[in-house]
Amino acid sequence: MFWTRLISGIILVLLALFFVITGGDALWAADVVISLIGLFELYRVLKIQDKPMGIAGYIAAAAYFAFLRFSDSTHIMLVFIAFLMVCMAIYVFTFPKYRTEEVTGAVFGLLYVPVMLSYLYQTRQMDDGAYLVWLIFISSWGCDTCAYCVGMLFGKHRLAPVLSPKKSVEGAVGGVVGAMLLGLLYAVIFQDSMMNVENPQLACALACAVAAVISQVGDLAASAIKRNHDVKDYGHLIPGHGGILDRFDSMIFTAPAIFFAVTLLR
């Protein structure tokens, strides 16, 4: 299992390097695929993956990314309104075949997976996005690694004892501090390339700290959904890691967090 997980992790890193460095349509296409797979995994947990509301969700996600890439962003709200109307129409005209929870789950899934993950592409498209986009990975994976190490060494107080007994308050703090220091170090190395950021060191450090806090919420949120539905993993697509949502659970939250944090701090 260790070697399987390690090899899968290396392949994931290499793929991330390729698509993020390439950017543009390649990253957009990768973001679309990851989002649709992640949405399918979530809908499968909610048991609507092959129902009309689930199918409408996939179409809405594809439409959202199409508007994001090829149209004015002001029209994106039409996707959400149309999707909600479609879901309510299905709910009403087939009543009582579907429950209210299935309608809310379908809408929640669209916002939780495709919309949140789309900020990976949107951050890459920003001015200096070729450098700022890596803050998403630093704050997500850096926080996870630092939180694990600090928690193993000093963890005594449980952060969420019922939901995740192994996570500690000390580990959570260590993850935030570690991500902040990694962001600072990253800015020291690449600050001359961030032409549109007034104070790269401060902006990157604060953005990573904020995103690290939010990433831990994202990690616990994904675990909470699995616990509520008695599911161990969202899928088995990535050997040793589970599904897309098992690997990208914290990044779902760090992508928009970095986008908006950098937008405000730059």
N, C-alpha and C positions, 0 to 999 in steps of 0.2 A: 504493500500500500504506500509506503514512504517513497519508493522509487517512482511509482505511478504518479503520485501527487507532485513529485519534484519535476518529472519530465513534462507533465501537463502544465505546471507553473512556468517552466522555461518557454514552452511553446506559446503560452498566453502572453508572456512578456515580449517575445519576438514579434508576435502579431500586433501587439499594442504599439511597439516601436515603429513597425512598418506603416500602419494605417494613420497613426497620429503624426508622424513625420511627413508622410505624403499629403495628408490633409485633403481638402477639397472634396471632390465627388467620391473618392475612395473611402474617406472617413465617413462621409454621409451615408454611403451604401452599407458600410459595416455597422454604423449606428442603427440603420433601419432594420437590418437582419437581427442584430442583438436584441433590439427592442421588441420585435415581433415574436421572437423565441421566448423572451422573458414574459411577454404578455400572455402567450400560450401557456407557459408554466403556471402563472398566477391563476388564469382562468381554469386551468385543470384542477388546481387546488379548490377553487370555488365551485367546480363542477358545472361550468358553463362553456367549456372550451369548444364544444361542437353544437351549441345551441344558437338560435338566431341572434341573441344578444352578444354572444361571444364573436360570432362571425361579423356582426356589425362593428364590434370593437376593433377587429383586425383591419377592416376597411377604413375606419376612422383614423387609426394609427397611420396607415399608409397615406391617407389624404393629408393628415397633419404634416408628415414629413415632406410630402410633395409641395404643399403650400410654403413650408419653411425654406425649401430649396429653390422653387421656381416662381413664387408669387410674392406679393406684398404681405408682410406679417400682419397687417391690419385685417386680413381676411381669415386669419387662423381661427378666430372666435366662432366663425360660421361652422367650422368642423365640430366644435363642442356642442353648439346649440342644435345642429342637425342630428348629431349622435344621440343627444338626450331625448330629442323628439322621437327619433326612431325607437329607442328603448321603451319610451312611455307608450308609444303606439303598439308595440309588440305586447307590452304588459296589459294594456287595456283590452285590445281586441282578441286576446287569447285567454283572458281572465276566466278561471283562476289557475291557469297552467303554471304561471311563474310567481315567485314570491318577491316581495319588495327588496329583500336582501340581494337577489340576483340582479335587479336593476341597478342598485347602488354599487354592487360589486363590479359590474361591467363598466360603469362610469369611473369609479375609483381606479380600476385597472389602467384605463387610458391615461389618467393623470399620473399615476404612481410609476408606471414603467416608461412608455414612449416619451411622454412630455418631459419627465425629469431627466432621462438619459439623453434627450436631444441636446441638452446643454453641454455635452461633451463636444459635439459638432459646433454649437454656437460659440463656445469659448474659443475653439480653434480658429473661428472666422473673425474674431475680434482683432483690432490693431494689436500687434505684438502677441497674437494668439498662439503663434508657433512656440513661444516660450511660456506664456501664461497657462496653456492647457495642461502642462505637466504638473501644475500645482494640484490638479484634481487627483492625480495618482500619488503625489507626495502626501497630501493630506489624508487620503484613504488608506493606501497600503502602508505608508509611514506610521500613521496613527495605530493601525492594527499591530504592526511589529513592535513598536515602542510600548504599547499598552500590554502586549503579551509578556514582554521581557520584564517590565517593571512590576506587573502583576505577579509573575512567578517569583520574583525576588522579594517584594515588599508587600504584596497584597494581603490584607487582613479583613477589611470591611467590604461586605458584599454590595455590589452596585444594584443588582436586580436579582435577589436571591431566588425568587420563584421562576422567573423567566430565563435567567442565565446564571446559575450558581457559581460558575468559574470566574466571572468578571468581577473585578474589584474596583473600589473607588480610587485606590492608589494607581491601579493600572490605567483607569480612565484619565486621571490627571497626567500620568506619565505619557499617555498617548497624545494628549493635547500639547504638552510641552515639547515632546519629541517632534511632532509635526511642525510646530512653530519654529523650532531650531533648524529643522531640515529646510523649511521654506526660506529662512534667513540665509542659510548657507547657499541655497540655490540662487538666491538673489545676488549674493556677493559674487558668485561665479559669472552670472549672466546679466548683471545689471546694465552693462553697456549696450546690450542688445535690446533692452526694453525702452525704446525711445519715447513712448507715449505714457510712461508711468513716472510720475514726478519723484517719488521716493520708493524705488523698487524694494529695498530691504524692509522698510516698514510695511509696505503694502503686502508683500508676499508673506511675511511673518504673521501679520494679523489675519490675512485671508486664510492661511493654512490653519491657524488656531481656531478660527470660527468654524471652518469646514470640518475640522477634526471633532469638535463637539457635536456637530450635526451628524457626522458620519456614524458616530456611536449610537445615536438615536435611530439612524437608518438600519444599522445592524440588528439592534434589538427589535425594531419594528418588523423586520423580515422574520425574525425568530418567533415573535408573537403570533404572526399570521399562521406559521407552521404549527405552533402549539395549539392554537384554536381549532385547527383542522386535523390534528393528529398525524402530521406529515413530517418525516425525518428530513428529506431533501426535496427541493423543488423539481429536480430532474437528475439525469445521469449523463448529460451531454459531455461534460468535462470529467474525464476519469480522475478519481481521487478528490474531486472538488464538488461534485453534484451538478446542479444546473446553472444556467445563466444567473438567476437570482441569488443562488448560493454564493457565487463568486463576486457579483457586482452589487450586492445588497447595500453596502456602505457608499459605493460610488454613485448610486442612484441619488443620494442626498448631497454628496460632495460636489457633483457637477454643477447643479444650480447654485449651490452655496458659493463656490469659487466665482462663478460668473457674476453674481450680484455683488459679492464682496469686493472683487476687483473693480467692478463698475463704480462702486461708491468710493473706494479708496484711491483709485488712480488719479 
